[in-house]
């Protein structure tokens, strides 16, 4: 009887050990799946990070440089033509010119010039002398073509008028008759002309600007005389030319 009990106990113990072993194997088996899931998660995160880096790199590469915004402000300006001051060092002409300008935000600039000149060209009369002196005024408009906030091109037009006096003398020589000296003295003369021009300006500071202008002047109206016609007109140039090129250099203060 005892032997049977021991045999039954042994069989029950064996079945209990097998059941315990199977349970332990069931508890351990999910671990590889968990590791795979973690590895997949890490791979997914790295893929997302890589795509974010790639997208940011493409955005940086495709980003275009921003254009500089040019600002044209309303400004009242005064200027002086320093190129004409150089004529003080010569013996044949003395010129002064200055003016005012009003710059608007729509890139238009209203301009006014006033000047004075005394001209004594040495080659005006070969056998005599000539002098013209007077005042002139010019008014017009420019249109700005800004390159940036410091450099400008512009195109424009002017209407000019001058009042002046002129005088001169000349000698008529002859081998048969005594030489004769003739003279003339004309006052309150006037002339009008137009100008088309292009120019450039450079801002040195917010208040100081330097510039240069190339203009082509064309005569509208002037008085003519015989036998000696007007040689020089203040503000215009040689009176016997219907078109005259000119260059002006100026310094401008923006107020």
URZITA-V175294 format. One record per residue. RES is the residue in three letters. PSI is psi in whole degrees, -180 to 180 (999 if undefined). OMEGA is omega in whole degrees, -180 to 180 (999 if undefined). BURIAL is # if it has 24 or more other C-alpha atoms within 12 Angstrom, else .. Layout:
res;psi;omega;burial
RES;PSI;OMEGA;BURIAL
RES;PSI;OMEGA;BURIAL
This chain:
res;psi;omega;burial
UNK;-44;179;.
UNK;-38;-179;.
UNK;-39;180;.
UNK;-41;179;.
UNK;-42;-180;.
UNK;-39;-179;.
UNK;-44;180;.
UNK;-41;180;.
UNK;-39;-179;.
UNK;-42;-179;.
UNK;-42;179;.
UNK;-39;179;.
UNK;-40;180;.
UNK;-45;179;.
UNK;-39;179;.
UNK;-39;179;.
UNK;-42;179;.
UNK;-42;180;.
UNK;-40;179;.
UNK;-40;-180;.
UNK;-41;179;.
UNK;-39;179;.
UNK;-43;179;.
UNK;-39;180;.
UNK;-36;178;.
UNK;-34;179;.
UNK;-33;-177;.
UNK;-31;-172;.
UNK;-31;-180;.
UNK;-15;-175;.
UNK;-43;178;.
UNK;-38;179;.
UNK;-39;179;.
UNK;-42;179;.
UNK;-41;179;.
UNK;-42;-180;.
UNK;-44;179;.
UNK;-42;179;.
UNK;-42;179;.
UNK;-38;179;.
UNK;-44;179;.
UNK;-43;179;.
UNK;-40;180;.
UNK;-43;179;.
UNK;-44;180;.
UNK;-36;178;.
UNK;-43;179;.
UNK;-45;179;.
UNK;-41;180;.
UNK;-40;180;.
UNK;-37;178;.
UNK;-44;178;.
UNK;-42;179;.
UNK;-43;-180;.
UNK;-43;-180;.
UNK;-36;177;.
UNK;-43;178;.
UNK;-39;178;.
UNK;-40;178;.
UNK;-39;-179;.
UNK;-40;-177;.
UNK;-8;-179;.
UNK;123;-179;.
UNK;147;178;.
UNK;136;-179;.
UNK;140;177;.
UNK;144;178;.
UNK;127;-180;.
UNK;119;-178;.
UNK;128;180;.
UNK;122;175;.
UNK;118;-174;#
UNK;155;170;.
UNK;133;-178;.
UNK;140;172;#
UNK;129;-172;.
UNK;148;172;#
UNK;148;-178;#
UNK;161;177;#
UNK;138;179;#
UNK;98;-177;#
UNK;-15;175;.
UNK;-33;-180;#
UNK;-24;177;#
UNK;-28;178;.
UNK;-28;-178;.
UNK;-15;178;.
UNK;-22;180;.
UNK;-5;-179;.
UNK;167;180;.
UNK;-10;-171;.
UNK;-7;176;.
UNK;149;176;#
UNK;122;-175;#
UNK;145;172;#
UNK;140;176;#
UNK;138;176;#
UNK;-176;180;#
UNK;-177;178;#
UNK;157;179;#
UNK;148;175;#
UNK;112;-179;#
UNK;133;-178;#
UNK;160;-176;.
UNK;-19;179;.
UNK;13;175;.
UNK;5;174;#
UNK;144;180;#
UNK;123;174;#
UNK;133;-172;#
UNK;140;173;#
UNK;135;180;#
UNK;148;170;#
UNK;139;-176;#
UNK;169;178;#
UNK;144;-178;#
UNK;146;170;#
UNK;120;-172;#
UNK;130;177;#
UNK;64;-177;#
UNK;130;-175;#
UNK;-30;-175;.
UNK;16;180;.
UNK;-48;177;#
UNK;120;-174;#
UNK;-39;-178;.
UNK;37;180;.
UNK;-158;179;#
UNK;163;-174;#
UNK;140;177;#
UNK;134;173;#
UNK;134;178;#
UNK;146;-179;#
UNK;-169;-179;#
UNK;159;178;#
UNK;160;-180;#
UNK;141;177;#
UNK;142;177;#
UNK;147;-180;#
UNK;-160;-175;#
UNK;145;173;#
UNK;155;171;#
UNK;122;-175;#
UNK;141;174;#
UNK;81;-174;#
UNK;136;172;#
UNK;-41;175;.
UNK;-162;-178;.
UNK;1;-178;.
UNK;-20;-176;#
UNK;133;-178;.
UNK;145;160;#
UNK;158;175;#
UNK;158;173;#
UNK;155;-177;#
UNK;-176;180;#
UNK;156;-180;#
UNK;151;168;#
UNK;126;-176;#
UNK;152;175;#
UNK;148;-177;#
UNK;146;168;#
UNK;134;-171;#
UNK;166;174;#
UNK;153;175;#
UNK;151;179;#
UNK;159;180;#
UNK;172;177;#
UNK;155;178;.
UNK;157;-177;.
UNK;132;176;.
UNK;112;-176;.
UNK;149;178;.
UNK;144;176;.
UNK;-14;-179;.
UNK;-31;-176;.
UNK;160;178;.
UNK;147;179;.
UNK;145;-179;.
UNK;133;177;.
UNK;126;179;.
UNK;152;179;.
UNK;162;177;.
UNK;152;-180;#
UNK;109;-176;.
UNK;136;-177;#
UNK;164;179;.
UNK;42;176;.
UNK;161;-180;#
UNK;156;177;#
UNK;152;176;#
UNK;150;-179;#
UNK;168;175;#
UNK;161;180;#
UNK;140;165;#
UNK;142;-171;#
UNK;158;170;#
UNK;149;-178;#
UNK;174;179;#
UNK;148;179;#
UNK;151;178;#
UNK;124;178;#
UNK;119;175;.
UNK;-41;173;.
UNK;-174;178;.
UNK;-17;-175;.
UNK;-12;-176;.
UNK;128;-177;.
UNK;139;172;#
UNK;148;-177;#
UNK;170;178;#
UNK;148;-177;#
UNK;138;169;#
UNK;125;-176;#
UNK;150;172;#
UNK;115;-177;#
UNK;142;177;#
UNK;133;-175;#
UNK;136;175;#
UNK;-50;-178;.
UNK;139;174;.
UNK;163;178;#
UNK;145;180;#
UNK;154;-176;.
UNK;158;174;.
UNK;145;1;.
UNK;-11;-179;.
UNK;113;-179;#
UNK;170;178;#
UNK;129;-179;#
UNK;-45;-176;#
UNK;140;177;#
UNK;122;180;#
UNK;130;180;#
UNK;-18;-179;#
UNK;-57;-176;#
UNK;-144;-177;#
UNK;122;-173;#
UNK;-21;-178;#
UNK;-1;177;.
UNK;131;179;.
UNK;-24;174;.
UNK;140;-177;.
UNK;125;173;#
UNK;153;-179;.
UNK;149;177;#
UNK;135;178;#
UNK;138;176;#
UNK;131;-174;#
UNK;159;175;#
UNK;131;-173;#
UNK;139;174;#
UNK;128;180;#
UNK;121;-174;.
UNK;999;999;.
